């Protein structure tokens, strides 16, 4: 292989192909030679010193070349994947361990970068279909300056608690009553029908309370809305500033410039936490050249005259809003402003089937701008506004016209592609009446139609419904939202009356709504919802218990705690009184001598006269029959003197004449019904046998057992048993059984032992004679047989331990253990005896 330094000095574009072929040839020869080396190269090194020297020299050269390549790669790409702290390969272990990670990966990256550079040089790399100009004004630079900040918003910015209420400075006080709201317009700008014109919908007979309904339904849209055009880039956000409008002169100057605009973008910021119905705090308006931020708190009276309707209702000016459903209502509620020719970008994104439809997503998609959405929850009543809040409010409308241009072009392009696909489709389409709308305008017409429906929304003041709790602020709606099934309007008890918890809940909810209207505060500020449910579940007993439920105590509740407690106490008293009226029935219409016939026994309904005592105790019985109840007391009295079934008390229900706080009339009625349902059956009368006064009266057939039943023999203890005299029976065929077991005699050991003739001792002779005696022997005819006394035999029920039996059992157990022993005193046989001595010992296979 040629010297790399000499080759690099003479290398040129004309000589590169020759050099490249030589390099590949040298690499191929080196690889072939390396594959031909024997596997036992270490053995050959040990016996041939010259070979070992040549191998070491070649290995050093390869390592040096590899380290030079790695250093060049590291110089060209400082972010290479080479491991930190390892400058080069030094030993064989480094090659084995790090060859792939250091050499192979670095070479792959270097070759890939080479391919990219060659493609760029030869013009093979094409530009992307959608090119993003990062140097365009208002794009990448503003995105870097306005990153999405994480964390919570500052409490002073989110809720300015010490801020004076701006409603106090309004020229016209806020009306929070239940009176219906009607639009008030002194002049109707851009009218096609007069102001007093009554417009009826063609599909309905109801009157439409919208002064610009006819103009919205018959709007002539400008032709430029249906033609695709190049989107106009917005001015840089950081190089321009918004105009603050807080005086009537500044408002007039803004109106003069808005009259000349072709498209305007509008957005609102409101606050609904420190006002009952909410108030609009800011209005942002942007054109292609300038942004305005209107202080609607300072110009509330001027805007309420409807002067801005001259621009907002002009059909030639396109008004672009995003999610305008709530903004349309806010404009009508506070300023009597209406919008004609609305384009809602939210509906356009829905028709284009975007994955997300928020304004922040559209800003990020088209403008590469990420707003700080934490300021959505900010208190926009703060004056003067911080710079960050001003930038956020301005960004909502500054890029909105640019987004409108892109959405309009996308709707037109999508409609054209759909029309072409339908025309190329081979499937026959259904016959439909021809439409006058061109196919390329179909989607944008749908977006405008949906925007018209949004613009036709009207503001209606909500009234409070105490009975049903309907409406967005009703108690039934709130209970359903919080999943409180026992507090909703449909939760009726079986008796048809509401529970105590729901009565308190309705009372406190109505009190909260009344106080919020009077002080022009939101209901959540007066009393948070979770406290409302806590008061309903655990009504306080006193003022201390009421204040102890709040952590911390809301400001309005701290000032009006007495009123809240009085309202809850009045609700409880009213609930108790209504409950008593409903539970108190009319006097029971029971006849004085109401009687029942039960099996020809006349039983009268007697009053319960005993007080409630022990539940299971029985009152003194006065009945001669067995008609009584252990649970409900004795049976009721009877008119018949011989069959007196009445009891003076009831152990479970007490006396009928008890105090009213113990037994209510409803309870007494239930007790009477239970006693009336009792069926009392007299017991079998005692039959007199006529034997006289001293004779015992026994029932008939008392000694005869019932048919099919065993006769029970009473158990008599052994100490009380009487031995019966046994009649002597003479019969030589009787076998005597049951005698006590005789003890075995032990053989006496003597020194004499047995003699030579085989004669045994006296004891041995007696034992042998006993063993030779048969079990059944023939007795003489005149021999007496001893009678067996069954009373002396132990009974199984006596449970008396027998020493002789225990001794015999122990001996049997010891003998069994000894028999199991196989080898001496070991409990198991040795291993040699337990092994199998032949196959198929279990005879499993036959």
Secondary structure as UniProt FT lines:
FT   HELIX           4..10
FT   TURN            13..15
FT   HELIX           16..35
FT   TURN            39..40
FT   HELIX           41..47
FT   HELIX           49..76
FT   TURN            78..79
FT   TURN            84..85
FT   HELIX           92..98
FT   HELIX           99..104
FT   HELIX           105..122
FT   TURN            134..135
FT   TURN            137..138
FT   HELIX           140..145
FT   HELIX           155..158
FT   TURN            161..162
FT   HELIX           166..169
FT   TURN            189..190
FT   TURN            195..196
FT   TURN            211..212
FT   HELIX           213..217
FT   HELIX           223..226
FT   TURN            237..239
FT   STRAND          243..245
FT   HELIX           248..258
FT   TURN            259..260
FT   STRAND          263..271
FT   STRAND          279..286
FT   STRAND          291..295
FT   TURN            296..299
FT   HELIX           300..304
FT   TURN            305..308
FT   HELIX           309..312
FT   TURN            315..316
FT   STRAND          318..321
FT   HELIX           325..335
FT   STRAND          342..344
FT   HELIX           345..351
FT   TURN            352..353
FT   HELIX           359..362
FT   HELIX           363..367
FT   HELIX           373..377
FT   TURN            380..381
FT   HELIX           387..398
FT   HELIX           400..424
FT   HELIX           439..441
FT   HELIX           442..455
FT   TURN            466..468
FT   TURN            472..473
FT   HELIX           475..481
FT   TURN            482..483
FT   HELIX           485..487
FT   TURN            489..490
FT   TURN            494..495
FT   HELIX           500..519
FT   HELIX           523..526
FT   HELIX           529..537
FT   HELIX           543..548
FT   HELIX           555..559
FT   HELIX           561..583
FT   TURN            592..593
FT   STRAND          595..598
FT   TURN            599..600
FT   STRAND          601..604
FT   STRAND          628..629
FT   TURN            630..632
FT   STRAND          633..634
FT   TURN            642..643
FT   TURN            651..653
FT   TURN            656..657
FT   TURN            660..662
FT   HELIX           665..677
FT   TURN            700..701
FT   TURN            707..708
FT   HELIX           718..720
FT   TURN            732..733
FT   TURN            756..757
FT   HELIX           762..772
FT   TURN            781..782
FT   HELIX           790..792
FT   TURN            796..798
FT   HELIX           803..820
FT   TURN            824..825
FT   HELIX           831..834
FT   TURN            841..842
//
